[in-house]
């Protein structure tokens, strides 16, 4: 069963297809290397996907949130580790331009990087801080160099963890605190001085090909920055959609793998494919129905945002993220149970899909905050 739907433009569908093929071609090598290989990084950049959520006026393909959700469903189905790298680039640029979350000099820099195929990510998580969504001041520091922002001079020092695609990235928007305790975001060239990558994402349970290592900054120069600003709901909406689409794609991949196996597996005692067994049919039906329901909720939430972006639409997207990631976990678990012992071996992709799906639960919002926020929205008078 496919997770695709005819909601992408021809140009968008073309870059999504190229990106998905790059993921299929290079994902196994990245999984084996437990890192993003140079060939994989080049293929992702060359796919053109970095332009997907960039506005047309800036040289991009102007994807809406709904189109971005569909694109990430397709990429997640091809392989979560590399798909997540492109998801991070897409959500940063999508939120920045559609939500105007960054000042114009940074927008211009992001547009140029995206047009050149240079991958970027927003690096916020730290070993002591954990997920910044739970609050807390980063240990990473940004100190003025010279006269500060006016001369474009800052030095960033600290450590960021869970830096998806670290070796494939050219740029990072680094969350850091100033000496007076203000928190801003600083654009750092990860291939420039004062930056090193520590290979901490080794033998991880999931996403082994994503290269989500630690990035250490030691006085790394930053010439552009976004000063402290109130939280913008666009940042959450685009990130949650990126995560939901990617991991829901993993669930669809598990369904596809189970269907193929059910037709190929012919036990001698049965003398027919296990697809003929009522128990297998029941499990495939359960998985398919669950995934389709989650997909419709995700696309409905994204369409709601596109029609009226803002804080009122965000709780529905958070709920869709929770439903989508849980649907992926359930789908992969039931697929492994149904396939039996063969699912535990590399002869089927199900053991990898089972591991990768569980990573979706670790991204914010957690189930508790997602459903609480959505429930509160539903309970408000006039919102039902």
C-alpha positions in Angstrom: 0.0 0.0 0.0 1.3 3.5 -0.8 1.3 6.5 1.4 1.1 8.9 -1.6 -1.7 11.1 -2.7 -2.0 13.5 -5.7 -1.6 16.7 -3.8 1.9 17.7 -5.0 2.6 19.8 -8.1 4.6 18.2 -10.9 7.8 20.0 -9.9 7.4 19.1 -6.2 6.6 15.4 -7.1 9.8 15.3 -9.2 12.1 16.4 -6.4 10.3 14.2 -3.9 10.8 11.2 -6.2 14.5 12.0 -6.6 15.0 12.4 -2.9 13.2 9.1 -2.2 15.4 7.3 -4.7 18.5 8.8 -3.1 17.3 7.5 0.2 16.7 4.0 -1.2 20.0 4.0 -2.9 22.2 5.2 0.0 20.1 4.3 3.1 21.6 0.7 3.5 25.2 2.0 3.3 24.4 4.7 5.9 22.8 2.2 8.1 25.8 -0.1 7.9 28.3 2.8 8.5 26.1 4.2 11.3 26.6 7.6 9.7 25.8 9.7 6.6 28.2 8.7 3.9 29.6 11.4 1.6 27.8 9.9 -1.3 24.5 10.0 0.5 25.0 13.6 1.5 25.7 14.5 -2.1 22.7 12.7 -3.3 20.4 14.4 -0.8 21.7 17.8 -1.8 21.5 17.1 -5.5 17.9 15.9 -5.3 16.6 19.5 -5.1 14.6 18.8 -2.0 16.2 21.7 -0.1 14.0 24.0 -2.3 10.7 22.3 -1.5 9.4 24.6 1.3 11.2 27.7 0.0 8.8 30.3 -1.4 8.6 30.6 -5.2 9.7 34.2 -5.0 12.9 33.0 -3.4 13.6 30.3 -6.0 11.8 27.5 -4.3 8.9 25.2 -4.9 6.5 26.9 -2.5 5.2 23.8 -0.7 2.3 24.3 1.7 2.3 22.5 5.0 0.0 19.9 3.6 2.3 19.2 0.6 5.3 19.0 3.0 3.4 16.4 5.1 2.7 14.3 2.0 6.4 14.7 0.8 7.7 13.5 4.2 5.3 10.5 4.2 6.9 9.4 0.9 10.4 9.9 2.2 9.8 8.2 5.5 8.5 5.2 3.5 11.8 5.1 1.7 13.9 5.3 4.8 13.6 7.2 8.1 17.2 8.0 8.8 17.9 10.0 5.7 14.3 11.2 5.4 14.7 12.9 8.8 17.7 14.9 7.5 15.5 16.4 4.7 12.6 16.8 7.1 14.8 19.0 9.4 15.8 21.2 6.5 12.2 21.5 5.2 10.7 22.4 8.6 13.4 25.1 9.3 12.9 26.8 5.9 9.1 26.3 5.9 8.6 27.9 9.4 11.1 30.7 8.7 9.5 31.9 5.5 5.8 31.1 6.1 5.9 32.2 9.7 8.5 34.9 9.3 10.3 33.5 12.4 13.7 34.9 11.3 14.9 38.4 10.3 15.5 39.2 6.7 19.3 38.8 6.6 18.9 35.2 7.9 16.0 34.5 5.5 18.3 35.6 2.6 21.1 33.3 3.8 18.7 30.4 4.1 17.3 31.0 0.7 20.7 31.0 -0.8 21.7 27.8 1.0 18.6 26.1 -0.1 19.0 27.1 -3.8 22.6 25.7 -3.7 21.4 22.5 -2.1 23.2 23.1 1.1 21.6 21.2 4.0 20.9 22.9 7.3 19.3 22.1 10.6 18.3 23.9 13.8 20.5 22.6 16.7 18.9 23.2 20.1 19.1 20.1 22.3 22.0 19.7 24.7 23.1 16.9 27.1 22.1 18.7 30.3 19.1 20.6 28.8 17.5 17.7 27.0 14.7 18.8 24.7 14.3 22.6 24.7 10.5 22.1 24.4 10.5 21.5 28.2 12.2 24.8 28.9 15.6 25.7 30.3 18.5 27.9 29.4 21.1 26.5 27.0 24.6 26.1 28.2 25.8 27.0 24.7 27.0 30.6 24.8 27.2 33.3 22.1 29.5 36.3 22.9 29.9 39.4 20.8 33.0 39.6 18.7 33.8 43.3 18.1 30.7 45.4 18.1 28.2 42.5 17.9 25.4 42.1 15.5 26.0 45.3 13.6 29.4 44.0 12.4 28.2 40.5 12.2 30.5 39.2 14.8 29.7 36.5 17.3 31.5 33.5 18.8 29.6 30.4 19.7 30.8 27.9 22.3 29.1 24.8 23.5 27.7 21.4 22.6 24.6 20.3 20.8 23.3 16.7 20.8 20.9 14.8 18.5 22.2 16.8 15.6 20.5 15.0 12.8 22.6 14.6 9.7 25.5 16.4 11.3 28.2 15.3 8.7 25.9 16.1 5.8 25.0 19.7 7.0 26.6 22.9 5.8 24.8 25.2 8.1 23.2 25.2 11.5 20.9 27.6 13.4 22.4 27.2 16.9 20.4 28.2 19.9 22.6 29.9 22.4 22.5 32.3 25.4 24.2 35.6 25.5 26.1 36.8 28.6 23.1 38.6 29.9 20.9 35.5 29.7 19.0 36.2 26.5 18.5 33.3 24.0 19.0 33.8 20.3 19.8 31.7 17.2 23.1 32.0 15.4 23.9 30.8 11.9 27.1 28.8 12.0 29.0 27.2 9.0 29.5 23.6 10.2 32.4 23.3 7.8 34.2 26.3 9.1 36.6 26.9 12.0 35.7 26.1 15.6 33.4 23.2 14.8 33.9 19.5 15.4 31.6 16.5 15.3 31.9 13.8 17.9 30.5 10.4 16.8 28.2 9.8 19.7 25.4 8.3 17.5 26.9 4.8 17.3 25.0 1.6 18.1 21.8 3.6 18.6 18.6 1.8 18.8 17.1 3.6 15.9 17.9 5.9 12.9 21.4 4.5 12.7 22.0 6.1 9.3 21.0 9.6 10.4 24.3 10.6 11.8 22.7 12.3 14.8 26.0 13.0 16.5 27.1 15.7 18.9 28.4 18.9 17.4 30.9 20.8 19.5 31.5 24.6 19.0 34.7 26.2 20.3 34.5 29.9 19.5 32.8 29.2 16.1 32.1 32.4 14.2 28.6 33.4 13.4 27.9 36.4 11.2 24.1 36.3 11.3 21.7 35.8 14.2 18.1 36.0 15.2 17.6 38.0 18.5 15.4 36.8 21.3 11.7 36.7 20.2 8.5 35.2 21.5 7.7 31.6 20.4 6.0 31.4 17.0 3.4 28.6 16.5 4.7 28.2 12.9 7.9 26.7 14.3 6.0 24.0 16.1 3.6 23.4 13.3 6.3 22.7 10.7 8.4 20.6 13.0 5.6 18.5 14.3 4.4 17.9 10.7 7.9 17.0 9.6 8.1 14.4 12.4 4.6 13.0 11.9 5.0 12.6 8.2 8.4 10.9 8.4 7.4 8.3 11.0 4.0 7.6 9.6 5.9 6.7 6.3 7.8 4.1 8.3 4.5 2.6 9.3 3.4 2.4 5.7 6.8 0.8 4.8 6.1 -1.9 7.4 2.7 -2.6 5.9 4.2 -2.9 2.4 6.9 -5.3 3.7 4.3 -7.4 5.5 2.0 -7.6 2.4 4.9 -8.7 0.2 6.0 -11.3 2.7 2.5 -12.6 3.2 2.3 -13.4 -0.5 5.8 -14.9 -0.7 5.8 -17.1 2.4 4.3 -20.5 1.6 4.8 -22.9 4.5 4.8 -26.6 3.4 2.2 -27.4 6.0 -0.1 -24.9 4.5 0.6 -25.3 0.8 -0.5 -21.7 0.2 0.7 -18.2 0.9 0.1 -17.0 4.5 -1.9 -14.2 2.9 -4.7 -16.7 2.8 -4.9 -17.1 6.6 -7.7 -15.2 8.3 -5.3 -14.2 11.2 -2.9 -12.5 8.7 -5.7 -10.9 6.9 -7.0 -9.5 10.2 -3.7 -8.0 11.2 -3.1 -6.5 7.8 -6.6 -5.0 8.0 -5.9 -3.5 11.5 -2.6 -2.0 10.4 -3.9 -0.5 7.2 -7.0 1.0 8.8 -4.9 2.5 11.6 -2.4 4.0 9.2 -5.0 5.4 6.9 -6.8 7.0 9.8 -3.6 8.6 11.0 -2.8 9.9 7.5 -6.2 11.5 7.1 -5.8 13.2 10.5 -2.4 14.5 9.6 -3.4 15.9 6.2 -6.6 17.3 7.8 -4.5 19.1 10.4 -2.1 20.4 7.8 -4.9 21.7 5.6 -6.5 23.4 8.7 -3.2 25.2 9.3 -2.8 26.2 5.6 -6.3 27.7 5.7 -5.7 29.7 8.9 -2.2 29.4 10.3 -1.8 30.4 13.9 -2.0 29.3 17.5 -5.6 28.1 17.1 -4.6 25.4 14.5 -1.4 24.2 16.3 -3.0 21.9 18.9 -4.6 19.8 16.1 -1.2 19.3 14.5 0.3 18.3 17.8 -2.4 15.7 18.2 -1.8 14.5 14.7 1.9 14.1 15.5 1.1 11.9 18.5 -1.5 9.8 16.6 0.9 9.4 13.6 3.9 8.3 15.6 1.9 5.9 17.7 0.3 4.5 14.6 3.8 3.8 13.2 4.8 2.0 16.4 1.7 -0.1 16.4 2.0 -0.9 12.7 5.6 -2.1 13.0 4.9 -4.1 16.1 2.0 -5.9 14.6 3.9 -6.5 11.4 6.7 -8.2 13.3 4.3 -10.3 15.3 2.5 -11.3 12.1 5.6 -12.2 10.1 7.1 -14.2 13.0 10.7 -15.2 13.4 11.8 -14.0 9.9 11.0 -10.4 11.0 13.9 -10.6 13.5 16.5 -11.1 10.7 17.9 -8.8 8.1 16.1 -10.8 5.4 13.1 -8.5 6.0 13.3 -4.8 6.8 10.8 -5.1 9.6 13.4 -5.2 12.5 14.8 -1.9 11.3 11.4 -0.4 10.8 10.4 -1.5 14.3 13.4 0.3 15.7 13.1 3.4 13.6 9.4 3.9 14.4 10.0 4.0 18.1 12.2 7.1 17.7 9.1 9.0 16.7 7.9 8.9 20.3 10.9 10.8 21.5 10.3 13.9 19.5 8.1 16.7 21.0 5.4 17.1 21.6 5.0 14.1 23.9 1.7 12.3 24.0 0.8 14.0 27.3 1.3 17.5 26.2 -0.1 16.9 22.7 -3.4 15.5 23.8 -3.7 17.9 26.8 -3.3 20.9 24.5 -5.7 19.6 21.9 -8.2 18.6 24.6 -8.1 22.1 26.1 -8.7 23.5 22.6 -11.7 21.3 22.0 -13.1 22.2 25.4 -13.0 25.9 24.7 -16.4 27.4 24.0 -17.1 27.8 20.3 -14.2 25.5 19.2 -16.1 22.3 18.9 
